[in-house]
Amino acid sequence: MLERVELEQGDRKMSIEPSDRFEIECIIDFQHPFINRQSFTFVADNGSYGREIASARTFGFTHEIEMLRKANLALGGSLDNAIVLTPEGMLNETPLRFDDEFVRHKILDIIGDVALVGIPVLGKITAEKSGHAVHAALMGKLLKTEDAWEII
């Protein structure tokens, strides 16, 4: 990274800026008693992905299940690989893997979406209330801003 590239879509914000390492600072905010506002900073080093991010499960809400199934989405989802939230809690009987598992899974999403660029990215990513569409839009903007990056 040679210069900062940023994107805002309403209250969703994401940027990438120069850094000598790969790191992600993420903030999420969901009106749910198990989530609320969470933040986590991930710094890639030997084993940090496996220790801090890889086991963070995806999550969804009971009111979304029927819509997802009608759209042929989340077909492989189960209580073994996802957290399903009710208005007051969760359907899963097993506990959360981390107190902040929700924001850690969002970081997992960012890592996967950034990997779609096709080459390793070195920089600091900051994300607030982002999602797959915002991640893709930022990576598209980054690739189009050719003076903001170089292949080394």
N, C-alpha and C positions, 0 to 999 in steps of 0.2 A: 504494500500500500504506500502510495506517495502522498495522497491527500484524502481528507474526509469526504465521504459520500453519505448523504442522508435522505430520508424519505419520511413524510408525514401524510397520514390518511386519517383525518379527524383526530381522535385521541390516540391513534396507533402511531408509534414512532419507532424508527429503526435507523441505525447508522453503522458505518464501518470506518475505522480510522487507522492510521499507521500505528504499528506496535511491533516490537521485536519478538512477539509470541502470539499464539492464537488464544484469545480469551473472549468470553461472552458474559456480559452483565445483562440479566433479564429481570423484568418486573412484570408480574401479572396481577390482575385485580378482578376477582369474581365475587359477586354478592352471594356467598355461600359460607356457612359457619366453619367448614373444614378448609377453606381456601382464603377468602378475603384478599388482602394484599400480601404478596410474597415476593421476595427478591433473592437472587443467588448469583454469585459470580463464579464462573468456571474458568480455570486456567489449565490449558493443556500441558501436561507434563507426563513423565513416565507413570502410567497406571491410573491417572486421575479420572479418565473417562470410565474405566471399569469400576472404580471405587465410588464415584460420585454421580454418574449419569446413566450408565447403560441399563440399570435395573429399574429405572423410574418408569412406571406404567402410564399408558395413555389414560384419559379419563373422559367421561361423558355424563350426561344427566338423564334420569329416567324419562323425563318428558321428551327427550330427543330420540328414544329408541325406535318408536314406530316410524317416524319420518326417515331415519337412517335405513331401516329395513325396506321401506317402500322405494327408496332410491338405490337399492342394492349395495348399500355401504355397510361397513362394520360387520360383514358376514362372518368373519373369523373371531369376532369379539366374544369374550366370555369373562366371567368373574376371575378366571385364572390369569388373564393377561391385561385386564383393564379394571379401572376403578369406576364403579357406577354410583353416581351420587343421587340421593333422594333430596327432597327439599330440606330435610333436617339432618341428614347424615349420609351413610353409604350402605349399599346392599352387601358389599363384600364382608365376609366374616373374618378374613385375615386383616391384620392391621396394616397401616401405611408402612412402606419400607423406609421412608424418611419423613420427618415432620413437614418438610417442604417438598414432598414428592411431586406436586403439581407443577411448580416452577422448574424443577429439574427435568420433568418430561418436556416442557416447552423448550428447554435448552437442547434436549435430544432432537426435537423437531428442527430447530435451527441448524444444528450440526448436519442433519440429513439433507436439509434444503440447500445449505451452502456447498455440500459435497457434490451436488448436481452441477456445479460450475465445471467440474471435470478435472480440476487441478487443485492442489492444496492451497489454502488461503491463509496468509499470515496477516493478522490485524486484530483490533479490538472491536467487537460487535456489541452494540448497546441496543436493547430492544425493550419497548414498553407496550404492553397489550398487543403484541404482534400475533401473527398467525401465518399459515402457509402462503396465503396470497401476498402478504406484506413481505415475507422473506423472498419470494420469487421476484417481486417488484424491485426490491433493493438490489438483488443480484443482477437483474436485468439492467438497472440504472448503472450499477458499477461497471458492468461489461461495456456499456455504451460510453462511459466516461473514461476514455482510453488514457487520458493524462493522469488519472488517479491511481494507476497500478502499473506494475511491470512483472514480467515473468523472469524469475531469477534461477 
